Amino acid sequence: MNSAKMLAVAAFFVFPLSTAIAQTTAPTLSGDQVVERVSPSAVSILVGKGDGQLAGVASGVIIRSDGVILTANHVVKGMREVQVRLKSGEIQDQVELIASDERRDSGGVAHRRHGASSAAHRQLR
């Protein structure tokens, strides 16, 4: 098949597809609208080595509705106490390390919404 025919066939399939995609995409959001939509998923993470002293503060992002949070591995590695503070002001101390990847510096922690206490931290296993 020569290149002109191939181009015509490709255009026949691509044009309707691009039109369908354009019709189904969401409207463009402003920067303020994007921030408003995603900011509830941003969290602060406070970590300690188990002696009651604050060892560091970092950020994370809630990536699943069941409370899984993505953060940097170097934040949670070796820490015995982890506390998550949500944008709403809620403090979660029922936190467990569920995954880590040193090469990519990624760590996953999960917080549980029940039994939150602002005073105590849960020790990681």
C-alpha positions in Angstrom: 0.0 0.0 0.0 1.5 3.3 -0.9 2.0 6.1 1.6 -0.9 8.2 0.4 -3.4 5.4 0.9 -1.9 4.6 4.3 -2.3 8.2 5.3 -5.9 8.3 4.1 -6.7 5.1 6.1 -5.0 6.4 9.2 -6.9 9.8 8.9 -10.2 7.8 8.5 -9.6 6.1 11.8 -7.8 8.8 13.8 -10.1 11.7 13.1 -13.3 10.1 14.5 -11.3 8.9 17.5 -9.9 12.3 18.3 -13.3 13.9 17.9 -14.8 11.3 20.3 -12.0 11.9 22.8 -12.5 15.7 22.6 -16.2 15.3 23.2 -15.6 13.1 26.4 -12.8 15.0 28.1 -13.6 17.2 31.1 -13.5 20.9 30.8 -10.2 22.6 31.4 -9.7 23.7 35.1 -8.0 26.8 36.3 -5.0 26.4 38.6 -7.1 27.4 41.6 -9.7 24.8 40.7 -7.0 22.1 40.5 -5.6 23.0 43.9 -9.1 23.0 45.4 -9.8 19.6 44.1 -6.5 17.9 45.0 -5.5 19.6 48.2 -7.6 17.4 50.5 -5.3 14.5 49.5 -2.2 16.2 50.7 -1.1 15.3 54.2 1.7 16.2 56.7 3.7 13.4 58.1 5.5 13.6 61.5 8.0 10.9 62.3 10.0 9.9 65.4 12.5 7.3 66.4 10.6 6.0 69.4 11.9 8.4 72.1 9.0 10.8 71.9 11.1 13.4 70.0 10.2 14.7 66.6 12.7 13.5 64.1 11.3 15.0 60.9 8.3 16.4 59.1 7.4 15.6 55.5 4.5 15.5 53.1 2.5 12.7 51.5 -0.4 12.2 49.2 -3.5 10.0 49.9 -3.6 7.7 46.8 -6.5 5.4 47.8 -9.8 5.9 49.5 -8.9 3.3 52.1 -6.2 5.6 53.5 -3.0 4.5 51.6 -0.5 7.4 51.5 2.5 7.7 49.2 5.6 9.5 50.7 9.3 9.3 50.4 11.0 6.2 51.8 13.7 8.2 53.5 10.9 9.8 55.6 9.6 6.6 57.1 12.6 4.3 56.9 13.7 3.3 60.4 11.1 5.4 62.1 9.2 3.9 65.0 6.6 6.6 65.3 4.5 8.1 62.5 1.7 10.5 62.7 -0.4 11.8 59.7 -2.2 15.1 59.8 -5.0 15.6 57.3 -6.0 18.9 55.7 -9.2 18.8 57.8 -7.0 19.0 60.9 -7.7 15.4 61.8 -4.7 13.6 63.3 -4.1 9.9 62.6 -1.7 7.9 64.7 -2.9 4.5 63.7 -0.3 4.3 60.9 1.5 1.3 59.5 4.2 0.9 56.9 2.8 -1.2 54.0 5.5 -0.9 51.3 8.9 0.7 50.6 11.2 1.0 47.7 14.6 2.3 48.5 15.8 2.6 44.9 12.8 4.8 44.0 12.7 6.5 47.4 9.0 5.6 47.7 7.2 4.5 50.8 3.6 3.6 51.4 1.8 4.0 54.7 -1.8 3.3 55.6 -3.8 5.2 58.2 -6.9 4.0 59.8 -9.7 6.5 60.5 -10.9 4.9 63.7 -9.3 5.5 67.1 -7.3 8.6 66.2 -5.5 10.3 69.0 -3.6 13.5 68.8 -1.3 12.6 71.7 0.1 9.2 70.8 1.9 7.7 67.8 1.7 4.2 66.6 4.9 2.3 66.3 5.8 0.8 62.9 6.6 -2.9 62.7 
